Each structure stands twice: as structure tokens, then as C-alpha cells.
Amino acid sequence: MIERGRRIAWRRIADESLWRAPAIVARWLPDGRREGAEWVARNPTRADHRLGNFKVNLSSGRWADFATGDAGGDLISLAAFLFTGGNMAAAAVHLAEMIGISAYE
């Protein structure tokens, strides 16, 4: 839950989630597979029928759907895309809770 009046620790959440990126994306995108430094999956937000268009870089957290142009720079933005309708604050809190760290500074 988002706590009003508290500052979200954006950088810490993004950095800490990278250490766990392979496990996180495997949980969020279970039909995918690792190919080198990337997780290749189907985009679960649309009728994506084949692997290859949706990729997450496991080193940087950057992700993109090359069929639609949707993209983001870290796992927080991926969580926002997949789960919160674009709400970055809710995604940051969700991700922090998932990896067991405080969402706030």
C-alpha cells in the first residue's frame, strides 16, 4: 500500500531488484526463457502468440515489446506495465514488498 507523505526509494528498489531479475521475470513471465542476458517471453497484456517480441534485459532491467513499441528502463516500469495500469508508485511498492525491502527512504 502506498503511504502518503513518504518518499519512495526509486533508485534503491530498481537497483535491488536487478540482483533478483532472473527470478522476478521468471515469476512474472513464466512462459519465457533466458537467452544470454535477456529473458524472452510473450507479452501477457496482449494476444502475443510467439516468443521473441517481448524481451527484458536481465543486466539493466530495460524491457521492450518490439511489436508494439512499449518499453521501459527498469523492473519498476515493467511491474507498472504488467500489473498496475502504469501506476509507477504502486509498482515500486509492489516490487519492494516482493523482494523484501522497504519501499520508502
KOLNUMAR-398152 format. One record per residue (C-alpha): z, x, y; residue number from 1. Coordinates in steps of 0.2 Angstrom, whole numbers. Each point is the difference from the previous one (the first is absolute). Layout:
// residues N
vexpa Z=Z	X=X	Y=Y	k=NUM
...
***
This chain:
// residues 105
vexpa Z=0	X=0	Y=0	k=1
vexpa Z=-4	X=6	Y=17	k=2
vexpa Z=15	X=3	Y=11	k=3
vexpa Z=-3	X=-4	Y=18	k=4
vexpa Z=5	X=13	Y=13	k=5
vexpa Z=-1	X=15	Y=-12	k=6
vexpa Z=-14	X=13	Y=0	k=7
vexpa Z=-10	X=2	Y=-16	k=8
vexpa Z=-2	X=18	Y=-6	k=9
vexpa Z=-19	X=-1	Y=-2	k=10
vexpa Z=-3	X=19	Y=-3	k=11
vexpa Z=15	X=2	Y=-12	k=12
vexpa Z=-6	X=-15	Y=-11	k=13
vexpa Z=-18	X=6	Y=0	k=14
vexpa Z=5	X=18	Y=-4	k=15
vexpa Z=12	X=-5	Y=-14	k=16
vexpa Z=-12	X=-12	Y=-8	k=17
vexpa Z=-13	X=14	Y=-2	k=18
vexpa Z=12	X=9	Y=-12	k=19
vexpa Z=-1	X=-16	Y=-11	k=20
vexpa Z=-18	X=-5	Y=4	k=21
vexpa Z=-7	X=1	Y=-18	k=22
vexpa Z=14	X=-12	Y=-6	k=23
vexpa Z=-1	X=-12	Y=15	k=24
vexpa Z=-19	X=-2	Y=-2	k=25
vexpa Z=1	X=-2	Y=-19	k=26
vexpa Z=12	X=-14	Y=3	k=27
vexpa Z=-9	X=-8	Y=14	k=28
vexpa Z=-18	X=2	Y=-7	k=29
vexpa Z=4	X=0	Y=-19	k=30
vexpa Z=-19	X=-1	Y=-5	k=31
vexpa Z=-4	X=16	Y=8	k=32
vexpa Z=-1	X=18	Y=-6	k=33
vexpa Z=3	X=17	Y=7	k=34
vexpa Z=-16	X=10	Y=4	k=35
vexpa Z=6	X=17	Y=7	k=36
vexpa Z=10	X=-3	Y=16	k=37
vexpa Z=-5	X=-18	Y=1	k=38
vexpa Z=5	X=-16	Y=-8	k=39
vexpa Z=-16	X=-11	Y=-3	k=40
vexpa Z=3	X=-19	Y=-2	k=41
vexpa Z=-6	X=-17	Y=3	k=42
vexpa Z=5	X=-8	Y=16	k=43
vexpa Z=12	X=-14	Y=-5	k=44
vexpa Z=-3	X=-9	Y=16	k=45
vexpa Z=-18	X=-5	Y=-4	k=46
vexpa Z=-11	X=-3	Y=-15	k=47
vexpa Z=-3	X=18	Y=-3	k=48
vexpa Z=-8	X=2	Y=-17	k=49
vexpa Z=-2	X=19	Y=-2	k=50
vexpa Z=10	X=16	Y=3	k=51
vexpa Z=-6	X=12	Y=13	k=52
vexpa Z=0	X=-10	Y=16	k=53
vexpa Z=19	X=1	Y=3	k=54
vexpa Z=8	X=17	Y=1	k=55
vexpa Z=17	X=7	Y=5	k=56
vexpa Z=2	X=18	Y=4	k=57
vexpa Z=16	X=5	Y=-9	k=58
vexpa Z=2	X=16	Y=11	k=59
vexpa Z=-2	X=-8	Y=17	k=60
vexpa Z=3	X=-19	Y=-3	k=61
vexpa Z=-16	X=-4	Y=8	k=62
vexpa Z=-9	X=-15	Y=-9	k=63
vexpa Z=-16	X=-9	Y=2	k=64
vexpa Z=-11	X=-14	Y=-7	k=65
vexpa Z=-17	X=7	Y=2	k=66
vexpa Z=-8	X=-17	Y=-3	k=67
vexpa Z=9	X=-9	Y=14	k=68
vexpa Z=5	X=14	Y=12	k=69
vexpa Z=18	X=-4	Y=-1	k=70
vexpa Z=10	X=16	Y=1	k=71
vexpa Z=17	X=8	Y=5	k=72
vexpa Z=9	X=16	Y=3	k=73
vexpa Z=15	X=-1	Y=-11	k=74
vexpa Z=9	X=-10	Y=-14	k=75
vexpa Z=9	X=-11	Y=13	k=76
vexpa Z=-17	X=-6	Y=6	k=77
vexpa Z=-5	X=-3	Y=-18	k=78
vexpa Z=15	X=-10	Y=-3	k=79
vexpa Z=-4	X=-10	Y=16	k=80
vexpa Z=-17	X=-3	Y=-7	k=81
vexpa Z=5	X=-5	Y=-17	k=82
vexpa Z=16	X=-10	Y=3	k=83
vexpa Z=5	X=-5	Y=17	k=84
vexpa Z=-16	X=-6	Y=8	k=85
vexpa Z=-1	X=15	Y=11	k=86
vexpa Z=18	X=0	Y=6	k=87
vexpa Z=4	X=18	Y=1	k=88
vexpa Z=18	X=-1	Y=4	k=89
vexpa Z=3	X=-11	Y=-15	k=90
vexpa Z=-11	X=12	Y=-11	k=91
vexpa Z=11	X=15	Y=6	k=92
vexpa Z=16	X=-9	Y=-5	k=93
vexpa Z=-7	X=-6	Y=-16	k=94
vexpa Z=-6	X=18	Y=-5	k=95
vexpa Z=16	X=8	Y=6	k=96
vexpa Z=10	X=-12	Y=-11	k=97
vexpa Z=-12	X=3	Y=-15	k=98
vexpa Z=3	X=19	Y=1	k=99
vexpa Z=19	X=-1	Y=4	k=100
vexpa Z=1	X=6	Y=18	k=101
vexpa Z=6	X=-8	Y=16	k=102
vexpa Z=-14	X=-7	Y=10	k=103
vexpa Z=9	X=3	Y=16	k=104
vexpa Z=3	X=16	Y=11	k=105
***
